[in-house]
Amino acid sequence: MPRVDSDSAPFETFDNQFYPTPESLGRKAFAKFKEREITRLLEPQAGRGDLADVVKEMTGRYRSPDIECVEIDLANQAILREKGYRVVGTDFLRYKGASVYSHILMNPPFRDGVKHVLHAWDLLFNGELVAILNAQDVRNANCAEQRQLVTLIADHGSVEFIEQAFRAEDAKRQTSVEIALIHLEKASAEYTSFIDNLRHEVERKHEPAPPTASEIVVPRSFIENMVFNFECAVEATKQACIAQARAAHFAARFHRSIVEDEGETIRAKLLYKADPFNKAYDELKERAWSTVLRSSAVLEKLSSQAQKRVEASFKEICLLEFTYENIWGFLDGLISQQRQIQQDMVCDVFDMFTKYHSENRAYYQGWKSNDKHRLNAFRIKGTRIVLPAARRGSYGFLSSLACDDEQQFRDFDKVFSLLDGKQPATTFGLCDLFRSRWHELRVSARKTSDYFDVRMYAKAGTFHLYPRRKDLIERMNRIVGQARQWLPYEPTAAPEGFWQQYEKAEQIAAKSPKLQELANRAHSQWNEREREKAQEQAEQVHLAALKALGIKYDHSMLVEHERSQSAEQSQFPLLPDQRAA
Ligand SMILES: C[S@@+](CC[C@H](N)C(=O)[O-])C[C@H]1O[C@@H](n2cnc3c(N)ncnc32)[C@H](O)[C@@H]1O
């Protein structure tokens, strides 16, 4: 049984045979490469990046090397990303990314080491491969795969056996297994071979035969079509590279042009280095993923802020191989996060309603607020919401809304149809209203959409929204209140007085302009002393207002209850499962 170094972090991935490469062995392995200039290096079982760190260390002093990583363990993937590595795939044995690698450096799980090396050899066009394997795979080659490996070594490379490599002082996880350090070189540096390899690869990719024209025209499914289009685009790009390389090859048989710049030869411009293809491939991959993201029916329903948040994590996603499995994995991730995403969307709109005009807020004493800042919670008033317009004055002369206002109204439409459990396309929203009744709205007429009556005051540069569905405003207030711990998830967790002061917040605000002013001041005050002073005064006024209304409520008597998961679950209608649609 291998010993785990007590100083090292726990290796939860024993099943995946996680043995980080000791730095000393990593250096030895990297030193096997003959070509020092890395176009793109693949680490196909990257673990937590120990081997990649060595590559960076040994090459990156002046220029950080282009490294792509594949790793099956998702926790390890997260560590790799944190370290700044590009994770392009999960299971290497199923990986068929089309990047052209000049180097592959690997320490695969010993159990399937040979399979991993043979797959890596298949992926390699023209370059070198160094692998750390169990010595037994070479010394006692019993099965067909092991024998194939031995033949490869004989024809294309060399092997060095090392004992106790994982017993070195710098081994984070130790084992006494003897290892074989294998070095393989694929093809020659002749670009003609590169062309042959590419051609071979193109042919291989075409097996089984491409679908018939009718299959292309009649979509099998949106995603299948996307993947198919992507593969066609990759192959076309490869063929363009072949054509360019061939052109350069024949051009190199002539003398250099007299007008050509001194110093730079045609040969140097040859495309047999993989750079141009890799660049084109990366770009294609990003565009393909962007298309999935933009056309995904899930994203269409998200507010602009929510879309931005998804797009931020998209940078990592679009490094992944563009395969059917990865696309579903991505959509599954989105669907599993939809409850949180929807809650964030509601909070975003709540903030848009309340951040510009403090008059849109009605304050109440929050549930989990500390003693000093009890009056920090607020709800949207259900009577009228005043919002600033992107353009002031000029609106009266224009023929449509400014983009920013339209975007904002689109977000409102999405969130209100979500709160109502409907699809945005089936409701008459603010955007529809402004498009169809612009001329009346422009002269401040009051017009009606499904969820709001609206007036626009062009000169003042404001929109006044009059909610028509108080139940949806209340729903929004509750969702935001619970998300921000201003309200308990379980209604019975709070005494009656708490709910009375919450429900009457608007009435209290209307009766006590002083309270509103003090609470606003406490909310926006930067100076801590001033803020606390305003808080205390606001609370006094609030308590007096409660007393006047006969509401008995004492915050200090509250007992905090744990969140009720079931109450949380019932908050939202789910987005329809895309696959069921
Ligand atoms: C011996 S460790 C090497 C880790 C890393 N290369 C290093 O040198 O530190 C093997 C790694 O392969 C990963 N692995 C196992 N099966 C894999 C697969 N099919 N595809 C990709 N990674 C795999 C394991 O999770 C583990 O991180």
The ligand as an SDF file (V2000), in Angstrom:
LIG
                    3D

 27 29  0  0  0  0  0  0  0  0999 V2000
   -0.3730    9.9150  -11.3940 C   0  0  0  0  0  0  0  0  0  0  0  0
   -1.4560   11.3050  -11.2650 S   0  0  0  0  0  0  0  0  0  0  0  0
   -0.5250   12.5280  -12.0850 C   0  0  0  0  0  0  0  0  0  0  0  0
   -0.9490   13.9350  -11.8280 C   0  0  0  0  0  0  0  0  0  0  0  0
   -0.1510   15.0030  -12.5320 C   0  0  0  0  0  0  0  0  0  0  0  0
    0.0500   14.7080  -13.9150 N   0  0  0  0  0  0  0  0  0  0  0  0
    1.1820   15.1760  -11.8960 C   0  0  0  0  0  0  0  0  0  0  0  0
    2.1500   14.7930  -12.4960 O   0  0  0  0  0  0  0  0  0  0  0  0
    1.2470   15.6740  -10.7720 O   0  0  0  0  0  0  0  0  0  0  0  0
   -2.7130   10.8090  -12.4040 C   0  0  0  0  0  0  0  0  0  0  0  0
   -3.7990   11.8440  -12.6100 C   0  0  0  0  0  0  0  0  0  0  0  0
   -4.5950   11.3950  -13.6860 O   0  0  0  0  0  0  0  0  0  0  0  0
   -5.9360   11.7040  -13.4270 C   0  0  0  0  0  0  0  0  0  0  0  0
   -6.7400   10.8030  -14.2670 N   0  0  0  0  0  0  0  0  0  0  0  0
   -7.0890    9.5160  -14.0440 C   0  0  0  0  0  0  0  0  0  0  0  0
   -7.8030    9.0350  -15.0840 N   0  0  0  0  0  0  0  0  0  0  0  0
   -7.8970   10.0410  -15.9940 C   0  0  0  0  0  0  0  0  0  0  0  0
   -8.5030   10.1840  -17.2650 C   0  0  0  0  0  0  0  0  0  0  0  0
   -9.1590    9.1560  -17.8340 N   0  0  0  0  0  0  0  0  0  0  0  0
   -8.4130   11.3660  -17.9090 N   0  0  0  0  0  0  0  0  0  0  0  0
   -7.7670   12.4070  -17.3400 C   0  0  0  0  0  0  0  0  0  0  0  0
   -7.1880   12.3490  -16.1310 N   0  0  0  0  0  0  0  0  0  0  0  0
   -7.2220   11.1730  -15.4650 C   0  0  0  0  0  0  0  0  0  0  0  0
   -6.0780   11.5090  -11.9330 C   0  0  0  0  0  0  0  0  0  0  0  0
   -7.1810   12.2320  -11.4020 O   0  0  0  0  0  0  0  0  0  0  0  0
   -4.7510   12.0510  -11.4500 C   0  0  0  0  0  0  0  0  0  0  0  0
   -4.8400   13.4210  -11.1890 O   0  0  0  0  0  0  0  0  0  0  0  0
  1  2  1  0
  2  3  1  0
  2 10  1  0
  3  4  1  0
  4  5  1  0
  5  6  1  0
  5  7  1  0
  7  8  2  0
  7  9  1  0
 10 11  1  0
 11 12  1  0
 11 26  1  0
 12 13  1  0
 13 14  1  0
 13 24  1  0
 14 15  1  0
 14 23  1  0
 15 16  2  0
 16 17  1  0
 17 18  1  0
 17 23  2  0
 18 19  1  0
 18 20  2  0
 20 21  1  0
 21 22  2  0
 22 23  1  0
 24 25  1  0
 24 26  1  0
 26 27  1  0
M  CHG  2   2   1   9  -1
M  END
$$$$
